[in-house]
């Protein structure tokens, strides 16, 4: 049973870590939608890679954050950031808020990712 749970958790973690690229299929529709508001195709494409930049930044900051938070607290905060910022674009279709949510999504992923590889 323990082996099965370990496998399920590893597969779930792997799925979660690649979820930031799941919006790629919707890029053409997003480009068309945001072009009406004056946003370029490059700005919309930035929404795909923005979480990756945030993950890298968070990996560098994790050693500093570990001084104030326990491992459990970091995972809980990371999961909260990941889930709330991942769901925010369902409610709000404003580019600056989506930009912010994608950035927070990457920060949450980075907090979890650092603990997953250690």
trRosetta pair geometry for C-beta under 8 A, 3 or more apart (Angstrom, degrees):
i j d omega theta_ij theta_ji phi_ij phi_ji
1 4 5.7 -54 -151 34 32 112
1 5 6.5 29 154 -15 66 106
2 5 5.8 -55 -149 38 33 110
2 6 6.3 36 152 -22 65 106
3 6 5.6 -53 -149 34 31 114
3 7 6.5 31 153 -18 64 104
4 7 5.8 -55 -151 36 32 110
4 8 6.3 30 153 -17 66 107
5 8 5.6 -53 -143 39 33 111
5 9 6.1 32 157 -19 66 107
6 9 5.9 -55 -145 37 28 109
6 10 6.4 27 156 -17 63 107
7 10 5.9 -56 -147 37 30 109
7 11 6.3 26 156 -14 65 108
8 11 5.9 -58 -147 40 29 108
8 12 6.1 30 155 -20 65 109
9 12 5.6 -53 -143 38 31 113
9 13 6.2 34 156 -21 64 106
10 13 5.7 -53 -146 36 30 112
10 14 6.4 31 154 -19 63 106
11 14 5.7 -53 -148 36 32 112
11 15 6.4 33 153 -19 64 106
12 15 5.7 -54 -148 37 31 112
12 16 6.3 32 153 -21 65 107
13 16 5.6 -54 -146 36 31 113
13 17 6.3 30 157 -21 65 107
13 112 7.7 -159 -140 151 94 115
13 116 5.4 154 -171 -133 139 137
14 17 5.9 -55 -146 33 29 110
14 18 6.8 10 161 -4 63 107
15 18 6.5 -71 -152 43 28 96
15 19 6.6 50 150 -53 64 99
16 19 5.5 -38 -153 -3 34 123
16 82 7.3 20 -173 -177 116 147
16 109 7.4 -176 145 -122 92 92
16 112 7.2 -52 123 114 136 151
17 20 7.9 -38 171 1 37 99
17 109 6.5 122 -124 -163 59 110
17 112 7.9 -144 -82 99 85 112
17 113 6.1 100 -116 -97 112 104
17 116 7.5 -119 -66 62 129 167
18 21 6.0 -45 178 31 72 109
18 22 7.8 100 128 -47 72 86
19 22 5.2 -20 -165 -16 58 123
19 86 7.4 9 128 -129 130 136
20 23 7.9 -42 170 10 43 99
20 48 7.7 118 144 -168 84 52
20 51 3.9 -131 -148 79 141 151
20 52 6.7 165 109 -51 148 72
20 55 7.9 -118 -21 -37 163 128
20 102 7.8 101 -152 -156 99 87
20 105 6.4 145 -109 131 99 120
20 106 6.6 62 -117 -86 146 78
20 109 6.4 -44 -50 -49 124 166
21 24 5.4 3 174 -24 77 119
21 48 6.4 51 -126 -166 64 96
22 25 7.3 -33 175 14 53 102
23 26 5.3 -63 -167 47 66 109
23 27 7.0 99 137 -59 79 74
23 30 7.4 37 170 -33 109 152
23 47 6.7 -65 102 121 150 110
23 48 6.1 -147 77 -97 103 80
24 27 5.8 -18 -162 -25 41 115
24 48 5.8 69 -83 -123 79 132
26 29 5.3 -58 -168 48 73 110
26 30 5.5 75 133 -27 89 106
27 30 5.5 -60 -139 41 32 111
27 31 6.1 36 161 -24 69 103
27 44 6.7 128 -153 134 80 113
27 45 6.7 42 -145 -96 127 71
27 48 7.0 -17 -85 -53 120 128
28 31 5.8 -51 -146 32 29 112
28 32 6.6 27 156 -16 62 105
29 32 5.8 -54 -150 37 33 111
29 33 6.2 32 153 -19 66 108
30 33 5.7 -54 -143 38 32 111
30 34 6.0 14 165 -5 68 112
30 44 5.1 158 124 -166 106 126
30 47 7.4 -101 157 50 155 147
31 34 6.4 -63 -137 47 23 97
31 35 6.0 35 160 -35 62 108
31 41 5.1 19 -135 -116 121 82
31 44 5.0 -175 -89 70 67 162
31 45 8.0 20 -81 -47 108 79
32 35 5.9 -50 -145 22 25 116
32 36 7.7 30 155 -22 54 97
33 36 6.5 -59 -177 20 34 109
33 37 7.9 6 141 2 63 107
33 93 7.5 -80 158 -180 139 124
34 37 5.5 -61 -159 44 53 106
34 39 4.0 -41 157 59 110 126
34 43 7.3 -133 139 92 142 109
34 44 5.2 163 53 -81 146 117
34 95 5.8 90 -131 -81 120 121
35 38 7.7 76 -169 -57 35 11
35 39 6.6 -98 -82 65 34 68
35 40 7.8 53 -106 -117 76 24
35 41 7.6 5 -79 -63 106 71
37 95 6.7 -175 98 -18 143 126
39 43 4.6 -113 -173 80 95 136
39 44 6.0 107 130 -51 119 89
39 95 5.5 164 -69 -100 151 160
40 43 4.9 103 56 3 75 99
40 44 7.3 -142 99 -1 45 85
41 44 5.8 -57 -152 39 36 109
41 45 6.2 35 151 -19 69 108
42 45 5.6 -54 -142 39 32 110
42 46 6.5 46 153 -33 62 98
43 46 5.6 -42 -155 17 33 120
43 47 7.9 46 146 -27 55 90
43 95 7.3 24 142 -168 122 137
44 47 6.0 -37 -174 8 43 115
45 48 5.8 -40 -172 19 54 113
45 49 7.3 24 145 2 75 103
46 49 6.2 -70 -150 50 43 94
46 50 5.7 62 154 -50 76 102
46 99 7.8 13 105 -121 112 99
47 50 5.8 -34 -135 9 28 123
47 98 6.4 -10 -123 135 132 110
47 99 6.7 -101 -97 -97 89 61
47 102 5.2 -163 -155 -60 74 167
49 52 5.3 -53 -166 34 62 118
49 53 6.6 61 142 -21 81 99
50 53 5.8 -55 -154 33 38 110
50 54 6.5 34 153 -16 69 106
50 99 7.0 -157 -119 -153 172 67
50 102 4.6 70 84 125 129 121
50 103 5.8 -69 159 -75 118 67
50 106 6.3 -134 127 -26 69 142
51 54 5.4 -57 -148 40 38 113
51 55 6.2 45 153 -27 70 100
51 102 5.5 -102 -52 177 88 81
51 103 7.4 -155 -88 -101 55 23
51 105 5.1 -52 -104 97 119 100
51 106 3.2 -178 -150 -74 58 99
51 109 6.2 54 179 25 112 142
52 55 5.6 -46 -148 29 33 114
52 56 6.7 33 153 -17 62 102
52 106 6.6 -89 -11 -126 17 126
53 56 5.9 -54 -153 35 33 110
53 57 6.4 33 150 -17 65 107
53 106 6.7 21 64 170 58 164
54 57 5.6 -54 -147 39 34 113
54 58 6.1 33 155 -19 67 107
54 102 7.9 170 -5 134 141 66
54 103 5.2 150 -76 -158 140 57
54 104 7.7 -108 -165 -53 161 9
54 105 7.4 108 68 75 151 58
54 106 2.6 109 65 104 122 126
54 107 4.9 -78 170 -50 119 63
54 109 7.5 92 97 49 105 101
54 110 6.1 -132 130 -21 74 130
55 58 5.8 -58 -147 38 29 109
55 59 6.4 34 153 -25 64 103
55 106 5.0 -102 -37 -171 71 89
55 107 7.8 -148 -77 -81 43 24
55 109 5.3 -46 -93 97 106 107
55 110 4.1 176 -136 -76 50 93
55 113 6.1 36 -156 23 109 154
56 59 5.7 -50 -150 28 31 114
56 60 7.0 28 152 -14 61 102
56 110 7.4 -96 3 -108 18 127
57 60 5.9 -59 -159 35 34 108
57 61 6.3 18 151 -9 69 113
57 106 7.9 65 40 129 103 117
57 107 7.6 -42 82 -98 107 79
57 110 6.9 -55 70 -104 64 170
58 61 5.5 -63 -141 46 37 106
58 62 6.3 62 155 -53 68 89
58 106 7.1 179 -8 137 125 77
58 107 5.1 145 -71 -139 131 57
58 109 7.7 142 47 78 152 62
58 110 2.6 109 70 119 136 146
58 111 5.9 -84 176 -49 137 61
58 113 7.7 103 94 47 120 109
58 114 7.0 -126 130 -29 94 122
59 62 5.9 -25 -149 -7 30 119
59 110 5.6 -114 -41 -158 67 105
59 113 7.0 -52 -80 94 100 116
59 114 5.7 167 -117 -80 67 104
60 63 7.8 -56 172 18 37 97
61 64 5.3 -58 -166 41 63 113
61 65 5.8 60 140 -23 87 106
61 110 8.0 58 49 134 100 136
62 65 5.6 -57 -140 40 35 109
62 66 6.1 46 158 -32 67 102
62 74 7.7 69 -144 -153 91 147
62 110 7.3 -142 -59 150 108 95
62 111 7.1 157 -103 -118 99 54
62 114 4.2 176 -108 -142 161 169
63 66 5.8 -43 -148 23 30 119
63 67 7.9 43 150 -29 53 91
64 67 6.2 -45 -175 9 40 113
65 68 6.4 -73 -165 45 46 95
65 69 5.7 -17 160 29 85 115
65 74 6.5 108 128 -107 121 116
65 111 7.5 -73 105 -116 162 99
66 69 6.7 -80 -119 62 28 74
66 71 7.8 15 -130 -74 95 66
66 74 7.2 -20 -93 -56 66 146
69 73 4.2 -130 -169 92 98 124
69 74 5.0 122 119 -59 127 82
69 77 7.0 -51 -153 5 156 141
70 73 4.7 96 51 7 76 103
70 74 7.0 -139 94 -6 40 87
71 74 5.8 -55 -150 35 31 112
71 75 6.5 29 154 -17 65 106
71 115 5.9 128 -161 -124 94 124
72 75 5.9 -57 -150 36 31 109
72 76 6.3 28 154 -17 66 107
73 76 5.7 -55 -145 39 32 110
73 77 6.1 28 158 -15 67 108
74 77 5.9 -55 -142 41 28 107
74 78 6.0 31 156 -20 63 111
74 111 5.2 -153 176 -176 88 105
74 114 7.7 -62 153 73 140 115
74 115 6.2 153 101 -50 120 132
75 78 5.6 -55 -144 39 28 114
75 79 6.3 28 156 -18 64 106
75 111 7.2 -178 -94 136 31 99
75 112 6.2 79 -133 -110 67 74
75 115 5.5 -81 -77 63 97 167
76 79 5.9 -55 -147 37 29 109
76 80 6.4 29 153 -18 63 106
77 80 5.6 -54 -147 37 32 112
77 81 6.3 32 155 -16 65 105
77 108 7.6 -142 130 -120 63 81
77 111 6.2 -81 91 158 92 165
78 81 5.8 -54 -146 39 29 109
78 82 6.0 32 155 -22 64 110
78 107 7.9 -139 -122 128 73 65
78 108 4.7 130 -164 -163 57 64
78 109 7.3 144 -171 -57 104 11
78 110 7.6 -138 -128 71 115 50
78 111 3.1 -153 -87 90 114 116
78 112 4.1 169 141 -47 142 80
78 115 7.6 -162 15 15 159 125
79 82 5.4 -53 -141 38 31 116
79 83 6.1 21 163 -13 66 109
79 108 6.9 146 -60 -172 9 113
79 112 6.6 93 -61 -79 67 125
80 83 6.2 -59 -140 41 25 101
80 84 6.0 10 169 -5 64 114
80 108 7.2 -143 72 -122 48 125
81 84 6.5 -63 -135 45 21 98
81 85 5.7 1 176 2 62 120
81 104 5.3 -135 -167 168 99 91
81 105 7.2 -180 145 -99 86 27
81 107 5.8 -79 162 90 153 94
81 108 3.0 -169 94 -76 105 112
81 111 6.9 91 40 23 136 135
82 85 6.8 -68 -136 47 12 96
82 86 5.9 12 163 -21 56 120
82 105 6.3 75 -130 -146 50 62
82 108 3.6 -162 -52 131 69 135
82 109 5.9 108 -102 -61 107 63
82 112 6.6 3 -46 -15 143 138
83 86 5.8 -60 -140 37 23 112
83 87 6.4 9 164 -9 61 112
83 108 7.8 -143 3 172 52 161
84 87 6.2 -66 -148 42 27 101
84 88 6.4 46 153 -45 64 99
84 104 7.7 -48 87 127 93 135
85 88 5.4 -28 -141 5 38 123
85 100 7.9 -121 -136 123 112 68
85 101 4.3 170 -163 -162 82 74
85 102 7.3 -177 161 -59 113 17
85 103 8.0 -106 -165 67 147 51
85 104 3.8 -168 -90 93 155 110
85 105 4.3 -146 111 -61 119 73
85 108 6.4 174 34 -3 125 135
86 89 7.9 -59 178 22 31 97
86 101 7.6 170 -61 166 19 107
86 105 5.4 106 -70 -116 72 114
87 90 5.4 -42 -173 19 63 121
87 91 7.3 46 142 -11 79 102
88 91 6.0 -68 -160 39 42 103
88 92 6.0 -22 167 32 81 107
88 97 6.8 -129 152 155 122 102
88 98 7.6 179 109 -104 102 52
88 101 4.1 -148 70 -113 134 143
89 92 6.5 -77 -118 67 34 70
89 93 7.2 73 -164 -95 71 52
89 97 7.9 160 -91 114 65 91
89 98 4.9 62 -102 -118 107 95
89 101 5.7 -169 -42 83 87 152
89 102 7.9 40 -48 -54 130 84
92 97 4.7 -43 125 105 140 147
92 98 7.0 -159 103 -57 93 76
92 101 7.9 152 64 -30 116 141
93 98 7.2 12 -150 -49 34 124
94 97 4.4 62 76 19 102 111
94 98 6.7 179 83 -12 48 87
95 98 5.6 -59 -142 39 31 110
95 99 6.1 37 157 -25 67 105
96 99 5.4 -50 -147 33 32 117
96 100 6.4 31 154 -17 64 104
97 100 5.6 -50 -146 38 35 111
97 101 6.2 35 153 -19 66 105
98 101 5.6 -53 -143 38 33 111
98 102 6.3 34 155 -20 65 104
99 102 6.0 -56 -150 35 27 109
99 103 6.6 28 151 -18 62 107
100 103 5.6 -55 -150 35 33 113
100 104 6.3 28 154 -14 67 106
101 104 5.7 -54 -144 41 34 109
101 105 6.1 45 150 -29 65 104
102 105 5.2 -46 -145 31 33 121
102 106 6.7 35 154 -18 61 101
103 106 5.9 -55 -156 35 31 110
103 107 6.6 31 148 -18 64 104
104 107 5.4 -50 -147 35 38 114
104 108 6.3 40 154 -18 67 102
105 108 5.9 -55 -151 37 28 110
105 109 6.4 28 151 -17 63 108
106 109 5.5 -53 -144 38 33 113
106 110 6.2 37 155 -22 65 105
107 110 5.6 -53 -148 35 30 114
107 111 6.6 33 153 -21 63 101
108 111 5.8 -51 -150 31 33 111
108 112 6.6 23 155 -10 65 106
109 112 5.9 -61 -150 42 32 105
109 113 5.7 35 153 -27 69 112
110 113 5.5 -51 -133 36 29 114
110 114 6.4 35 164 -24 63 101
111 114 6.4 -52 -154 27 25 109
111 115 7.2 11 153 -5 57 108
112 115 6.1 -68 -159 43 35 104
112 116 6.1 38 148 -29 71 110
113 116 5.4 -54 -143 31 33 116
113 117 6.6 15 165 -9 66 106
114 117 6.7 -66 -151 39 25 97
114 118 6.5 14 157 -15 62 116
115 118 5.9 -62 -140 38 33 107
